Amino acid sequence: IKYRKGFEADPKFLEIWENLKKKTTYRVDYKTDELITLSAKAIKDLHEIKAPSIRSTKVQISMTDEGVDTMYAGDKVESYGGYSWKIPDVLGYIQSKTELTRSTIQEILSKTDRIGDILINPQLFLDLSTQAIKRTLYDLMIDGIKYQKIGGSEYEMALFEAQELEVYLNDFSFKVSDTSKTIFEEFMPLDSGVESKFAQDCETSDQIKFYFKLPNWFKIPTPIGNYNPDWALVFEDDNKIYFVAETKDTGTPQVVLSKLSGDEQMKIKCGKAHFNEFEDLEYKVVNKVGQLIE
């Protein structure tokens, strides 16, 4: 995949790049009491913790001139219920995964009425409890997240050239016909069918004056890892609008956020909060170009 020669000087590219090149940092605000209450409820609502078990499957093997054949002969499940397990450092384990204080973790667990489950299956209880606490923590952090621009810190345009040879064609790569509307010379690297159709519609739309897939190094920091938005676009009709778009296919006429994974939903929330700091940019989650202006 190669970039179009001279795209860095294209006024349409510079228009939108100037609007989105600033880096941000974030801060979060949540109440510890709320974290304790919600985390305790999440653990209390966990499914029943069952004792560890080992399942073994028995098969019969027969060898003939035609090869080897197998025939199912039965299963055996051995449960370790009633086994006396060595109890690990519960607070230390959860603290290492969540970075919460031991006192906060202790208060969460004390409100669950589930601490006895650790005697049944220590590792499963620890893992499920940790997951429940982390999900609750991330939800609260992202609900209260605030972004702000970092002084003169920007995404360097030179990274386009540095990363040029590290992106390769795949089944969804889009063959560009009108190179004047994008930064790519011949092919655009994409990840899905909905992205490929979106690129095709951008190319043929009279209202989309410029568009490109944001490179994988364009990352927005979030509490659950970096977020790489999909598209940057210049839309012009009666007014000129600069968009950053996330394309998702939920099998519905419009994107239904609740059908996305928890991580996807949280990163989209962070994307909205990040781009709220940019006056001349609009952030949209869509599956079609026409939904940008709805």
N, C-alpha and C positions, 0 to 999 in steps of 0.2 A: 504494500500500500504506500503510495507516495502523495505528498501534498502538491497542490498546484503552484507552479513557480510564480513568485511575486504576490501570493495571496496576502502576505503580511502588510502590503501597502494598499490593498483594496479598501476604499472608503467604507464600503458596506460592512466588511469584516471589522474594521477599526471602530465603527459606530457601536457595535454590540460588545466588542472586546473591552472597550473603554468602560462600559457599564458593568461588566461582570468580573473584571480581573482582580479586584481587591480581595485579599484574604480576610478571614474573620477568626475570632476566637469566641468561646461561649462561656457563660456561667449558668449555674442551675440553682434553683431555689425550691426547697421542699421542707415540709415540717416532719421532724423525726417522729413525733407522736402519731402522725398519719401513716408514716411508713410502718411503724410497729403494729398498728391496728390492722392495716390492710395485709401486711405480710403474714401476720398470725392467722387471719381469716383464710388466706390462700393455702397455708399449710394445713389448717384444720379441714379444708375442703378437698384435700388430696384423696385419691383412691386408697383403698385398703392396702397396707403394706404387708406383703406376704413373705414368708420365709424363703430363703434361697433354695433352689432345687436344681438337680442335674437330670437332663433327659438323655437317655441313650437309645439309639435305634439299632436293631439287629437285622442284618440282611444275610441271605444265603448267596454264595457265589458259585456259579457253575462255569466251567471252562470246556469249550467244545472247539472243533476245528473251525467253526465260524467266528469264534471270539469269546469274549467274557460276557456273561449275563448275570444280573442280580435279581433277587426276589425278596420283597419285604417279608420279614419274619416277626416283627413286633416292636413295641416301644416299652421302655421302662423309665419311670420317673421316680427319683429318690429325693424326698424332701428333707430339709435340715431343720424342720420345726422343733423347738425345744432345745436346740443346740445352744450351749453357753458361749456367746461370742465375746471376744475382747473388744471393749468399748474404746474408740479412739478419742482424741481431743476434739470434742464436738465444736466448741466455740472457736478453737484455733483453725479448724478445717473450714468452717463457713466464713470466718474472717479473711482467710487467705483468698477466697473466691469473690468476696464482696467488698472488702476494705471497710466494712462497718466496724464499729467498736464492739468489744466483747460484751459490754454492758447492754448495748442495743440488741445484739443477737440473743443474749440471755433473756431479755424482756420479751422479745418476739416469741421465743420457744415456750416461755412460761405461760403464754396466753393461748397456746394451741390445743392443749389437752391431748397432744399426740406424742409427747416425749417418750412414752413407753414403747413406741414403735421401734425405737432404736435397739431395743433388746431382741426384736424379731429379725431385723435385717439392717444392721448398722449402715452399710454403704449405700443401700437404696434410699434409706431415710435421709441420710446426709445429702445425697445428690438431688433428690426431689425437693427437699427443703431449700437447698441453695438455689435451685432453679426458680422456685416460687418467690423467694426473697429478691433475686436479681430482676425478675420480670416486674415485680412491684416497684422496685427501686428505679428501674429504667423508665417505667411509665410516669412516675412522679417527677423524675429529673427532666424528661422531655416535655411534659406538660408545663413545666416552669422554666424552660430554657430560654435564654436571651443571648443573641449574638451581637457582636460589635466589630467594626472594621479595625484592623491592626495597622495604625499609622501608615507608613509607606510600604507595607508588605503586600506584594502582588504575585500572581502567577506569572512566571517569566515566559515571554513569547518564544524565547530561544528553545524551550522544551519541545515545541512542535518539531523542530529540526532534529533534536537529540533523540526523540522517540520514533522517528519516521520509519525506521527499518524493523521495528519490533512488533509491528502489527501485520497480520497476514490474512489472506482471504479465507472465508468459510462459506458454508451453504447459504448464509443470509446476506452476504456482501452485496451491496447495491452498485450496479454499473451506472456511473454518472454520464448523462448525455450533455447537460448544460453546466459546464464547469464554472461559468461566470457567477453561478448562484451559490457556490460552496467553496471549501478550501481544498477539496480533493481533486487529484489529477484525472483519475479514471475510475477507481473503485472506492466505495465507502465501507469501512468495516462495521458490521452490525451483528446483533446477537439473537434476533428473533424475527419471526414473520411479521409481527405487528410493527417492528421498527423498519423493516424493508418496505412495507406498504406506506408507512408514514413518509419515508424518504422519497418514494415515488410521487406521492401527492404533493410534497413540498416542491419538487422539481417542476411539476406541471401547473401548480397554482399561480395565478397572476398576483395574488396578494402576498405570497411569500417571496420576498426580494432576496433573502440570503438565509442559509441554514447550514448547520454542520453538527455532527455528532461530537459532543465534548470528549476530549481525550481522557484516557484512564488516569492521567496524573492530575486532573482537575478534581480535587477531592475536598469535600467539606467535612471538617471534624465533627463528630457526634459522640455521645456517651457510649454508643454500641459499636463504634468503629467508623471509618471514613465512608462518606457517601459521595458517589460519582453520578451526578445528574446526566440525563441522556442528551438533550438537544439545546442549542442556542439558535434563535430565529429572529429575523427582522420581518415584521408584518407591516404592510402599508396598504391602506384603503383611503378612507377619509382622514385617518390619522396614522401616524407611524408608531408602532408598539414593538418593544423588545421583549421577547419571551424566552424563558427557560422552561423546557417541557420535559416531563417524565412520561414515557409511553409504557402502558401496562395493558395486558389482555386478560380480563377476568371472565370472558365468555358472555359478556353482557353489552348492550348498546353503549352504555357509558361505563367508565371505570367504577367499580364498587370497591371502595377501600377495604371494607370488612372481609372481602374475599382474598386479600393479600396476606402474606405471612406477617407475623407480629413484627419482625425486624424490618420488613419493607414498609409497614405502616409507620413505624417509629422514625425511620430515616426520611420518609416523606414529610412528616411533621417537622423534622429538623430542617429540611430543605425549605419549607415555607417560612420558618422562623429566620433562617439565614437570608433569604432573598427579600424579606420584609425590610431589611436594612438598606436596600438598593431602590431608590425612589423611581428610577426609570425602567425597572424590570418587573415583569409579571411572571409568576411561577404557576404552572398548570400541570395537572395530571390528566392525561388524555389517552385515547386510543385512535383518534382521527384528527387530522389537521383542522377540520371545521369546528372542532370543539374548543379551539383556542380562544375564540371570541364569544363563546356562549356565556 
